[in-house]
Amino acid sequence: MGGYVQMIFHNSDEYLKKLGALHTTREIQQQPKVWKEIATSHQEKLQEWKGFLEEIFAKHNHVRIIFTGAGTSAYIGEVLVPVLNGKKQSGVRFEAIATTDIVSNPTAYLTKEEPTILVSFARSGNSPESVGTVEVAEKIVRNLYHVIITCNKDGKLAQRSINDPNSLLILLTDKVNDRSFAMTSSFSSMVLAAYQLFADDFSLSKLEYICEQGYNLLAIIDEVTDEVLEFDFDRIVYLGSGTLGKYSREAALKMLELTSGFVATLYETSLGFRHGPKTFLTEKTLVVFFISKDSYTKQYDLDMLKEIHESPRQIQTVVLSEQDEYAEYARWTVPVNTGAEDIENDFYLGLLYTIFAQTLALKKSLRLQLTPDNPVQDGSVNRVVKGVVIYPWNQE
């Protein structure tokens, strides 16, 4: 069984197809390449897109920007909010609210008088909650604008934005309209596209350096993940702080999805883990740390790492960090920056950490003799959700 798990990215397409892992593997593998392609392409249109936003900002003293989506698409906004609010842009407040929350309880999250830009993230653009959120927001918010960041030009969200002067459609390359069950390159590419749009300090050269490190990580990741997978864990915890705490949520979901629930997963912040969730730990739990670059924040990550290292239960840990500095506290360390430059912030670090988490989930799925491209064989969970009823909302 372990033979084909020893190598994955260098296997032939034909072999991966037999394993039911072709799409997931190639979509993870393509990320550094498509990140550069997307950012380069979008740079040419950025002035026009920012002009759309500037017109809105000029009309209103304060604008609320809500990032929304369902599942992985919701986590995109959660990743972005800490880093964008940290830039202290005057007159703008960023929030992340899932479509699944807005649709079921719209007046708890939407207000009539507050000018709002609704930023919808969607791989397919066909999820009932995504379309339902737009429809209910149009009924409630007086000054509503819409940015759609999607991977599917034929999706309902993309189609309904055509000829709407209050909507901006940012259509990503079809390469990242992931064919596999789990979102991988679609997640990271939409995160990147939004950061490029909303972060004034985005730099193409900085991203190119991240792409280089992504290639370097992919070159060694098979060996590293195979070593980790020799530990037969049945639970996994992802821990991080700030933006990396939000990336950890997506990392945990990838393991849960690709192992069809056979591996129990948990995500938390490094500080929050002590407050109850730490009871999740058993002798068969793997703990993965996403270590912050920020010198202040990192202290809290390291305190928890040392605490788990000193535990009499001998919990197995993996540490992802910019540099290789934590070998005395962890069984495995994965430095993601092997170049001469510094990685600017935790947002970029998280993109690289995500590649590791996706790959670990993919290969754990194969170890469990599942088919990662469609790990839930009974059809009870689908690539695009089914069975959702959106009920009419009565404004009265």
Secondary structure by P-SEA (a helix, b strand, c coil): ccccccccccccaaaaaaaccaaaaaaaaaaaaaaaaaaaaaaaaaaaaaaaaaaaaaaccbbbbbbbbcaaaaaaaaacaaaaaaaccccbbbbbbbaaaaaaccccccccccbbbbbbbbcccccaaaaaaaaaaaacccbbbbbbbccccccaaaaaaccccccccccccccccccccccaaaaaaaaaaaaaaccccccaaaaaaaaaaaaaaaacaaaaaaaaacccccbbbbbbcaaaaaaaaaaaaaaaaaacccccccccccccccccccccccccbbbbbbccccaaaaaaaaaaaaaaaaccccccbbbbcccccccccccccccccccccccccaaaaaaaaaaaaaaaaaaaaaaacccccccccccccccccccccccccccc
